[in-house]
Amino acid sequence: LEMLPARTLKGRVVDTDGKPVAGAEIDDRQGLQKFEPGIRSAVTDQEGWFEITDLEAYRPKKYSYEILTVRHHDYVRQEFPTKTWPEKFDITLKKHTMIEGNVVLDESGRPVEKADVGFFNKEERYSYYARTDADGKFEAKLLPPGPYQVRVTADSRPVLGIKDFMPPKPGEPLTFRVKEGG
């Protein structure tokens, strides 16, 4: 029986402006249920550098690829599937978009409580759902930038669909007006 040495993966995490991202969690999550510091994982330092020193040297054929997951509360979570890792892997994280808005009835402007607002980004293969409160307000956090398809449902019925929706700038009001009964 031959024991193979663990593989090492080094790299740097920066934002789209090239600034280092400190505190990003990076891990090879194959088989892990949650982030476990120090087990096939690393956290970036102040300059954005990381090093994972215990990646498996060999993976049985039942695993066709590995997934490196990168998370930070100010950025969109990213996953990188690969069959092999280079010795150095640099990562650029995108800032997330936060959408705040409300859903109201078109005729009266009355808030729609418990409406589901779904955002689907095909480019990033990402979806997010938010539910309106008693005032018809919702928040959709940590969305990747870009165009979305939006679907609003109330009482389990679709009431609004929008293709190629571009989120407004932060702080700009967003109101989805729907017709009563769909």
PASEBA-1860 file (N, C-alpha, C; in nm, 3 decimals):
! residues 182
1> LEMLPART> 0.084/-0.117/0.000/0.000/0.000/0.000/0.089/0.124/0.000 ~ 0.069/0.209/-0.100/0.149/0.330/-0.110/0.065/0.451/-0.067 ~ 0.116/0.530/0.025/0.049/0.651/0.070/0.098/0.768/-0.014 ~ 0.005/0.836/-0.078/0.041/0.952/-0.158/0.036/1.078/-0.072 ~ 0.126/1.171/-0.095/0.123/1.294/-0.017/0.002/1.379/-0.054 ~ -0.044/1.458/0.039/-0.157/1.548/0.013/-0.114/1.654/-0.088 ~ -0.211/1.703/-0.161/-0.185/1.813/-0.256/-0.206/1.946/-0.184 ~ -0.138/2.047/-0.236/-0.150/2.182/-0.182/-0.204/2.273/-0.291
9> LKGRVVDT> -0.294/2.363/-0.251/-0.348/2.463/-0.342/-0.328/2.599/-0.277 ~ -0.259/2.688/-0.349/-0.234/2.823/-0.302/-0.300/2.920/-0.399 ~ -0.333/3.037/-0.347/-0.390/3.137/-0.436/-0.424/3.264/-0.363 ~ -0.492/3.349/-0.436/-0.530/3.480/-0.383/-0.672/3.512/-0.425 ~ -0.745/3.576/-0.336/-0.881/3.618/-0.365/-0.884/3.771/-0.365 ~ -0.934/3.826/-0.477/-0.947/3.971/-0.491/-1.088/4.002/-0.539 ~ -1.126/4.131/-0.530/-1.256/4.172/-0.584/-1.237/4.220/-0.728 ~ -1.344/4.265/-0.791/-1.337/4.305/-0.931/-1.251/4.430/-0.952
17> DGKPVAGA> -1.218/4.502/-0.845/-1.127/4.617/-0.854/-0.983/4.577/-0.828 ~ -0.959/4.447/-0.804/-0.824/4.399/-0.777/-0.780/4.412/-0.633 ~ -0.873/4.453/-0.544/-0.839/4.468/-0.402/-0.849/4.333/-0.332 ~ -0.756/4.303/-0.238/-0.761/4.174/-0.168/-0.887/4.161/-0.083 ~ -0.936/4.036/-0.076/-1.054/4.006/0.006/-1.006/3.925/0.126 ~ -1.006/3.986/0.243/-0.967/3.918/0.366/-1.088/3.847/0.426 ~ -1.063/3.730/0.485/-1.169/3.657/0.555/-1.258/3.573/0.466 ~ -1.222/3.553/0.341/-1.300/3.465/0.253/-1.274/3.320/0.294
25> EIDDRQGL> -1.379/3.238/0.297/-1.366/3.096/0.329/-1.358/3.018/0.199 ~ -1.259/2.932/0.188/-1.236/2.852/0.068/-1.227/2.707/0.110 ~ -1.302/2.618/0.044/-1.289/2.477/0.078/-1.327/2.386/-0.036 ~ -1.274/2.265/-0.029/-1.309/2.155/-0.119/-1.416/2.077/-0.043 ~ -1.542/2.100/-0.075/-1.653/2.052/0.008/-1.697/1.909/-0.023 ~ -1.626/1.837/-0.103/-1.668/1.700/-0.132/-1.681/1.622/-0.002 ~ -1.803/1.586/0.033/-1.825/1.504/0.151/-1.841/1.582/0.280 ~ -1.814/1.712/0.280/-1.829/1.792/0.401/-1.968/1.853/0.406
33> QKFEPGIR> -2.032/1.851/0.519/-2.165/1.907/0.533/-2.162/2.056/0.561 ~ -2.056/2.104/0.624/-2.044/2.247/0.655/-1.898/2.285/0.651 ~ -1.873/2.415/0.652/-1.735/2.464/0.652/-1.666/2.422/0.780 ~ -1.555/2.356/0.765/-1.475/2.311/0.880/-1.336/2.373/0.868 ~ -1.306/2.477/0.945/-1.174/2.540/0.936/-1.062/2.439/0.952 ~ -0.965/2.445/0.860/-0.848/2.360/0.870/-0.864/2.222/0.809 ~ -0.984/2.183/0.767/-1.005/2.054/0.702/-1.038/2.080/0.556 ~ -0.939/2.054/0.469/-0.952/2.081/0.326/-1.010/2.221/0.303
41> SAVTDQEG> -0.958/2.318/0.379/-1.011/2.454/0.370/-0.907/2.555/0.415 ~ -0.940/2.684/0.391/-0.854/2.793/0.436/-0.939/2.920/0.444 ~ -0.888/3.017/0.517/-0.948/3.150/0.523/-0.842/3.248/0.475 ~ -0.879/3.340/0.387/-0.780/3.433/0.332/-0.729/3.529/0.439 ~ -0.601/3.567/0.425/-0.541/3.663/0.516/-0.573/3.806/0.470 ~ -0.512/3.905/0.533/-0.541/4.047/0.503/-0.509/4.084/0.358 ~ -0.417/4.013/0.298/-0.380/4.040/0.158/-0.453/3.949/0.059 ~ -0.547/3.868/0.111/-0.626/3.782/0.023/-0.564/3.648/-0.009
49> WFEITDLE> -0.449/3.615/0.049/-0.379/3.489/0.020/-0.437/3.375/0.102 ~ -0.436/3.256/0.041/-0.480/3.136/0.112/-0.391/3.018/0.071 ~ -0.393/2.914/0.156/-0.322/2.790/0.125/-0.398/2.675/0.190 ~ -0.434/2.577/0.106/-0.497/2.454/0.156/-0.392/2.345/0.136 ~ -0.353/2.279/0.247/-0.240/2.186/0.240/-0.281/2.039/0.249 ~ -0.411/2.012/0.260/-0.449/1.872/0.281/-0.552/1.821/0.180 ~ -0.541/1.865/0.054/-0.630/1.811/-0.049/-0.588/1.669/-0.081 ~ -0.684/1.586/-0.112/-0.654/1.445/-0.140/-0.567/1.433/-0.265
57> AYRPKKYS> -0.468/1.345/-0.258/-0.379/1.323/-0.371/-0.447/1.240/-0.479 ~ -0.539/1.155/-0.439/-0.607/1.066/-0.533/-0.754/1.061/-0.495 ~ -0.838/1.061/-0.594/-0.982/1.053/-0.570/-1.036/0.934/-0.650 ~ -1.109/0.843/-0.587/-1.164/0.729/-0.660/-1.248/0.774/-0.780 ~ -1.265/0.684/-0.877/-1.336/0.718/-1.001/-1.479/0.762/-0.979 ~ -1.541/0.726/-0.868/-1.681/0.767/-0.847/-1.694/0.919/-0.837 ~ -1.584/0.989/-0.807/-1.585/1.135/-0.806/-1.528/1.182/-0.940 ~ -1.612/1.243/-1.023/-1.564/1.287/-1.153/-1.498/1.423/-1.147
65> YEILTVRH> -1.527/1.502/-1.043/-1.466/1.633/-1.029/-1.472/1.677/-0.884 ~ -1.397/1.782/-0.855/-1.398/1.843/-0.723/-1.462/1.981/-0.736 ~ -1.511/2.034/-0.625/-1.570/2.168/-0.625/-1.501/2.251/-0.518 ~ -1.441/2.359/-0.561/-1.385/2.455/-0.467/-1.491/2.563/-0.446 ~ -1.531/2.583/-0.322/-1.633/2.681/-0.289/-1.568/2.799/-0.218 ~ -1.606/2.921/-0.258/-1.551/3.043/-0.199/-1.668/3.127/-0.150 ~ -1.663/3.164/-0.019/-1.771/3.241/0.043/-1.715/3.359/0.121 ~ -1.787/3.469/0.112/-1.760/3.587/0.194/-1.890/3.665/0.202
73> HDYVRQEF> -1.923/3.718/0.319/-2.053/3.781/0.339/-2.079/3.903/0.251 ~ -1.975/3.967/0.198/-1.995/4.084/0.112/-1.995/4.051/-0.037 ~ -1.976/3.924/-0.071/-1.962/3.886/-0.211/-2.051/3.767/-0.244 ~ -2.071/3.748/-0.374/-2.149/3.635/-0.422/-2.068/3.507/-0.402 ~ -2.131/3.404/-0.345/-2.065/3.274/-0.330/-2.034/3.219/-0.468 ~ -1.916/3.161/-0.484/-1.878/3.103/-0.613/-1.830/2.961/-0.594 ~ -1.857/2.879/-0.694/-1.811/2.740/-0.695/-1.732/2.717/-0.823 ~ -1.621/2.645/-0.809/-1.534/2.616/-0.921/-1.518/2.464/-0.932
81> PTKTWPEK> -1.590/2.398/-1.025/-1.569/2.255/-1.044/-1.446/2.230/-1.132 ~ -1.369/2.127/-1.098/-1.252/2.093/-1.178/-1.214/1.947/-1.155 ~ -1.142/1.892/-1.248/-1.090/1.756/-1.232/-0.952/1.760/-1.167 ~ -0.877/1.867/-1.191/-0.745/1.884/-1.129/-0.726/2.030/-1.094 ~ -0.652/2.055/-0.986/-0.624/2.191/-0.945/-0.484/2.230/-0.986 ~ -0.467/2.355/-1.033/-0.330/2.401/-1.056/-0.263/2.425/-0.922 ~ -0.133/2.451/-0.921/-0.064/2.480/-0.795/-0.107/2.614/-0.738 ~ -0.139/2.709/-0.827/-0.181/2.842/-0.783/-0.315/2.872/-0.850
89> FDITLKKH> -0.409/2.922/-0.771/-0.544/2.946/-0.821/-0.590/3.082/-0.771 ~ -0.599/3.180/-0.861/-0.643/3.313/-0.823/-0.791/3.327/-0.853 ~ -0.862/3.393/-0.762/-1.008/3.402/-0.768/-1.050/3.548/-0.759 ~ -1.144/3.587/-0.844/-1.201/3.721/-0.839/-1.347/3.708/-0.797 ~ -1.382/3.771/-0.685/-1.520/3.767/-0.636/-1.597/3.890/-0.683 ~ -1.726/3.868/-0.710/-1.815/3.976/-0.752/-1.896/4.022/-0.632 ~ -1.911/4.154/-0.620/-1.997/4.210/-0.515/-2.140/4.165/-0.542 ~ -2.216/4.144/-0.436/-2.355/4.105/-0.454/-2.442/4.227/-0.476
97> TMIEGNVV> -2.561/4.201/-0.526/-2.664/4.302/-0.545/-2.772/4.276/-0.443 ~ -2.822/4.380/-0.380/-2.934/4.363/-0.288/-3.053/4.438/-0.346 ~ -3.165/4.371/-0.353/-3.286/4.432/-0.408/-3.389/4.442/-0.297 ~ -3.438/4.562/-0.275/-3.546/4.585/-0.180/-3.664/4.642/-0.259 ~ -3.782/4.597/-0.226/-3.898/4.649/-0.298/-4.027/4.606/-0.232 ~ -4.136/4.625/-0.304/-4.264/4.581/-0.253/-4.354/4.535/-0.366 ~ -4.457/4.461/-0.327/-4.557/4.411/-0.422/-4.690/4.470/-0.378 ~ -4.756/4.536/-0.473/-4.886/4.599/-0.443/-4.987/4.561/-0.550
105> LDESGRPV> -5.116/4.576/-0.515/-5.223/4.557/-0.613/-5.228/4.678/-0.704 ~ -5.237/4.654/-0.833/-5.232/4.759/-0.934/-5.339/4.866/-0.913 ~ -5.463/4.822/-0.893/-5.574/4.917/-0.885/-5.571/5.001/-0.758 ~ -5.550/4.937/-0.644/-5.563/5.008/-0.516/-5.430/5.048/-0.454 ~ -5.322/4.984/-0.494/-5.193/5.010/-0.430/-5.179/4.940/-0.295 ~ -5.277/4.854/-0.262/-5.275/4.782/-0.134/-5.160/4.679/-0.135 ~ -5.084/4.670/-0.025/-4.973/4.573/-0.019/-5.023/4.429/-0.032 ~ -4.941/4.346/-0.096/-4.972/4.203/-0.110/-4.885/4.128/-0.010
113> EKADVGFF> -4.947/4.072/0.094/-4.876/3.996/0.196/-4.853/3.853/0.149 ~ -4.740/3.796/0.185/-4.702/3.657/0.158/-4.694/3.625/0.008 ~ -4.659/3.724/-0.072/-4.631/3.698/-0.214/-4.488/3.646/-0.223 ~ -4.463/3.551/-0.311/-4.328/3.501/-0.334/-4.270/3.570/-0.456 ~ -4.149/3.623/-0.441/-4.080/3.692/-0.549/-3.955/3.609/-0.580 ~ -3.950/3.555/-0.702/-3.837/3.471/-0.742/-3.750/3.541/-0.843 ~ -3.618/3.538/-0.822/-3.521/3.596/-0.913/-3.436/3.483/-0.969 ~ -3.424/3.476/-1.103/-3.351/3.368/-1.169/-3.247/3.430/-1.263
121> NKEERYSY> -3.120/3.401/-1.239/-3.011/3.452/-1.320/-2.952/3.333/-1.396 ~ -2.984/3.323/-1.526/-2.938/3.209/-1.606/-2.786/3.208/-1.622 ~ -2.727/3.325/-1.642/-2.583/3.334/-1.664/-2.505/3.276/-1.547 ~ -2.546/3.307/-1.426/-2.477/3.260/-1.306/-2.537/3.130/-1.251 ~ -2.644/3.081/-1.314/-2.717/2.962/-1.267/-2.753/2.980/-1.119 ~ -2.823/3.090/-1.092/-2.851/3.128/-0.955/-2.998/3.165/-0.942 ~ -3.060/3.124/-0.833/-3.198/3.165/-0.807/-3.212/3.204/-0.660 ~ -3.305/3.293/-0.635/-3.327/3.342/-0.499/-3.476/3.373/-0.485
129> YARTDADG> -3.532/3.337/-0.372/-3.673/3.364/-0.345/-3.685/3.450/-0.220 ~ -3.778/3.544/-0.226/-3.809/3.628/-0.110/-3.960/3.627/-0.092 ~ -4.005/3.648/0.029/-4.148/3.654/0.058/-4.181/3.790/0.117 ~ -4.292/3.847/0.072/-4.332/3.979/0.122/-4.388/3.968/0.263 ~ -4.370/4.076/0.339/-4.425/4.083/0.475/-4.565/4.144/0.470 ~ -4.620/4.179/0.585/-4.756/4.235/0.593/-4.769/4.366/0.517 ~ -4.658/4.438/0.499/-4.660/4.564/0.426/-4.627/4.547/0.278 ~ -4.616/4.420/0.233/-4.585/4.393/0.093/-4.438/4.410/0.059
137> KFEAKLLP> -4.352/4.428/0.159/-4.209/4.453/0.136/-4.130/4.322/0.133 ~ -4.020/4.323/0.054/-3.930/4.208/0.048/-3.788/4.257/0.033 ~ -3.694/4.168/0.067/-3.551/4.190/0.045/-3.493/4.067/-0.022 ~ -3.418/4.087/-0.126/-3.345/3.978/-0.192/-3.197/4.012/-0.179 ~ -3.124/3.932/-0.100/-2.985/3.962/-0.069/-2.891/3.868/-0.144 ~ -2.768/3.913/-0.158/-2.659/3.832/-0.212/-2.685/3.782/-0.353 ~ -2.746/3.863/-0.436/-2.770/3.826/-0.574/-2.650/3.865/-0.660 ~ -2.607/3.777/-0.751/-2.501/3.817/-0.844/-2.552/3.930/-0.933
145> PGPYQVRV> -2.464/4.023/-0.974/-2.507/4.128/-1.065/-2.550/4.068/-1.199 ~ -2.640/4.136/-1.269/-2.679/4.092/-1.402/-2.828/4.085/-1.420 ~ -2.871/4.046/-1.541/-3.014/4.039/-1.570/-3.081/3.919/-1.505 ~ -3.208/3.935/-1.474/-3.286/3.830/-1.408/-3.418/3.810/-1.479 ~ -3.472/3.691/-1.461/-3.612/3.667/-1.486/-3.677/3.677/-1.349 ~ -3.790/3.745/-1.341/-3.860/3.762/-1.214/-3.998/3.700/-1.226 ~ -4.036/3.631/-1.121/-4.170/3.572/-1.117/-4.229/3.601/-0.979 ~ -4.347/3.660/-0.979/-4.418/3.690/-0.855/-4.540/3.600/-0.849
153> TADSRPVL> -4.555/3.530/-0.736/-4.673/3.447/-0.716/-4.741/3.488/-0.586 ~ -4.874/3.480/-0.588/-4.953/3.508/-0.468/-5.059/3.400/-0.459 ~ -5.080/3.347/-0.341/-5.174/3.236/-0.322/-5.143/3.121/-0.419 ~ -5.014/3.094/-0.440/-4.964/2.986/-0.527/-4.999/3.004/-0.673 ~ -5.045/3.124/-0.714/-5.076/3.151/-0.854/-4.977/3.255/-0.909 ~ -4.923/3.233/-1.029/-4.838/3.336/-1.089/-4.919/3.461/-1.118 ~ -4.866/3.575/-1.079/-4.937/3.700/-1.104/-4.853/3.800/-1.185 ~ -4.723/3.772/-1.199/-4.638/3.862/-1.276/-4.512/3.789/-1.318
161> GIKDFMPP> -4.471/3.810/-1.442/-4.345/3.755/-1.492/-4.273/3.861/-1.574 ~ -4.143/3.876/-1.551/-4.064/3.975/-1.623/-3.937/3.906/-1.672 ~ -3.907/3.921/-1.802/-3.781/3.869/-1.856/-3.682/3.985/-1.866 ~ -3.554/3.952/-1.859/-3.447/4.051/-1.874/-3.463/4.170/-1.779 ~ -3.496/4.142/-1.655/-3.509/4.246/-1.552/-3.371/4.282/-1.502 ~ -3.339/4.410/-1.503/-3.213/4.459/-1.447/-3.242/4.523/-1.312 ~ -3.180/4.476/-1.205/-3.205/4.534/-1.072/-3.174/4.684/-1.070 ~ -3.253/4.759/-0.995/-3.225/4.903/-0.982/-3.099/4.927/-0.899
169> KPGEPLTF> -3.050/5.048/-0.904/-2.935/5.085/-0.820/-2.977/5.083/-0.674 ~ -2.884/5.055/-0.582/-2.920/5.054/-0.440/-2.988/5.185/-0.399 ~ -3.095/5.171/-0.323/-3.169/5.286/-0.275/-3.282/5.332/-0.367 ~ -3.281/5.286/-0.494/-3.390/5.321/-0.585/-3.512/5.236/-0.552 ~ -3.632/5.298/-0.548/-3.752/5.220/-0.514/-3.789/5.121/-0.625 ~ -3.840/5.008/-0.583/-3.883/4.905/-0.677/-4.020/4.856/-0.633 ~ -4.117/4.867/-0.721/-4.252/4.821/-0.690/-4.302/4.731/-0.802 ~ -4.344/4.612/-0.767/-4.410/4.524/-0.863/-4.560/4.539/-0.842
177> RVKEGG> -4.629/4.581/-0.948/-4.776/4.599/-0.942/-4.840/4.478/-1.007 ~ -4.930/4.414/-0.932/-4.997/4.294/-0.980/-5.148/4.314/-0.980 ~ -5.217/4.234/-1.061/-5.364/4.238/-1.065/-5.419/4.138/-0.965 ~ -5.526/4.173/-0.902/-5.589/4.083/-0.804/-5.638/3.959/-0.876 ~ -5.608/3.843/-0.818/-5.652/3.716/-0.875/-5.564/3.667/-0.988 ~ -5.454/3.734/-1.019/-5.360/3.687/-1.121/-5.381/3.748/-1.247
END
